[in-house]
Amino acid sequence: MKGTEASLLDLARDLLKNHWGLSADMQRLPGENYNYLAEPESGDPVVLKILSEPHADPGLEDAVITSLHEEGVPVPLVIPSTAGLKIVPIEGMEATARLQEYLHGTPWKSMPSSPSRLRSIGAFMGEMHMHLGKFDHPGAARTHEWDLASAHVHREKVQLLTDPGQRQIIEYCFHLNSALVRPYLANCPSGLLHGDINDENLLLQEDRVVGLLDFGDCLEGSLVQDLGIALAYALEQEGVTLEVAASLIEGYDERRPLQPVEQDLLVPLTLARLATYVVVNADRMSVHPANSMRNLHLDTAWAAINTCLAMSPVEARNILCSGCSIKGPMHDEPDSIRSAREKYISPSLSLNYEEPLHIITGRGQYLHAADGRPYLDLVNNVCHVGHCHPRVADAIARQSAQLNTNTRYLHEHLADYAERLCETMPASLDTCFMVNSGSEANELALRLARAASGAKDVLVIDGAYHGHTANCIAMSPYKFNGPGGGGPSDWVHVLPMPDTYRGPYRDDDAGSAYAIEVADIIGKACSSGRSIAGFFAEPMLSCGGQVPLPPDYLPASFEHVRNAGGVCIADEVQVGFGRLGEVFWGFELHDVVPDIVVLGKPIGNGHPMGAVVTTRAISDAFDNGMEFFSTFGGNPVSCACGLAVLDVIKEEGLQERARVLGNLFLEGLNDLQGHHELIGDVRGQGLFLGIELVRHRKSMEPADAEATHVVNQMRDRGVLLSTDGPLHNVIKIKPPMVLDKADIEMTLGLLDSVLNQF
Ligand code: PMP
């Protein structure tokens, strides 16, 4: 608002005189708004409001106040001007004036919050929401700076906080908001919200609420948002623990029982409000220190944040909602699950992290643990379009309620899906087989290669993993050369990893130099009487440690393989389907067309699917009279799922998203490399990245323990990463492709602070 305090006070006095015919002493009331108390010599005190906020809609406010007044809710009625106007435009200013009744009562702020008082406030809010849940006004569909449903817009202001510890805490509050609030808010009962139930807007007499002021922030939203705001103010009061604040929720729940989904949102919404307050204040201070908020209550806001974060979100929810009538689902304790798992599941299956996670739900890029903590999933390249994408889940549910059978009947989904897959490939790759996993797909690719070539042997790249079946293990140096492995089989020839960071060739000609090694190995195999059926290659090495193939390597190697009578197989299980951003398939990066492409992981977004796409000539060579049949492969449910995944990738622009976000991520990681000696190499593209940690950049001594430490520390901070590579020192990044910029910024900030420990 333009003008000094004194000039605005004069303006208020003039407005009151000119439009309402009242002369009175006036004073500005506490708070952010321009509200002036007038005490005329005769008659009741009144409040003149000068409104200039861009989102102010006095018509909406008046409608809400009138409606609540009719329901007996104590709200200040609007007093029309002598000309009969409820809203008076102020000449020469983009502002309006309004006169309201003055309600007597003590602001909540000045009354200690006892359980009985909080219960009464909760009951008042519940009662009010029962009315407001039904209120409808065209002007209510709006948002503004303090709308909790869009608290995320303030996240970028976190960087304005100068204290790194504070920054990390507020960043975490916004992370909770992104993971726990945003995906679920729309599932909560909605209606009109007051939008700012703070400790100045509620008036009390003893425990009774005798007034609710200031509907300037009212808007349509999820009713639980109002509770997040009221809880933030309750928890700011001295002595208000979560146990005490539970009375507010209990009082509310008696009037409007809270659904479990709303109960889950209480703590993260409260934190979102407090975090918004902290960063909006920092923002105002950064623009102009004199612009900081009136009635600064940063200390108490921080105290409330600490109260909420002193335990897990579920523990905090359980305390707050101990008096709620509807109980949320309970989960087994991790220890009992672990002992049952150990009893019935083979110990050859491992668990991630020193302290394993008990994950119960997933949404988008986040996984949720049973204790309510959300984790940003930077590991799972299977849930390509996001965990539990509603469109994919719906496609599976609908088709499984209609028909699920095998490929021995005509069904449009199989034909459609095969056509859609082929459309993403070069023209020669025109024939599909549907299976259930990447291993099965590689196993089938091996049979196809052998049928087409009449040969038996294969070439694989050192460090590669192609699956868990007997033949796939035999084709996976990652396994057969690792713990418990039996070494190479006579029909498998291992090619050196074309690694330009650690390998023998690192310059611009490295691709050709490594390809000469391929020719040499083929030559040696053939001269010892072996013949080559195929070459299995990932277009970017995954288990090998996120290693991009140098230019010229694949074209030259493919030529050598084909000259020897073998076929070329691209294992796109990890890198395909748009993950690399620039291209849909990894092989496209190298300007080659494989003879067989192996698909897995992302194609079903978690539904067990794999596929092989090849040429009609290879499939004809395979078609020797023996039927190919996979009981589940290509069933209508899997195909419906696969079609939905393809639709989502296209409609949500995920390939382009991977390109843009990948560049952003790489830029940030390169920047970190400049500050942290431990980062020897940053590589990859799109959303398939690797960070190789070394103790000394010159000796390249692998920092494997450090990599594991970083991964565990990041897990403790809510970000899931993994390590891989033959030396176990490469941190891998391959998230669901719905990740957003704020997730990347948070990750980079956390990585920076964890790396500072070394
Ligand atoms: N190929 C590659 C490159 C893989 O990474 C994997 C799995 N990690 C497979 C094949 C095997 O896929 P699945 O586990 O679905 O059998």
Residues whose N, C-alpha, C, O or C-beta is under 5 A from the ligand:
A	BS01	PMP	S437 G438 S439 E440 Y465 H466 G467 D571 V573 Q574 G600
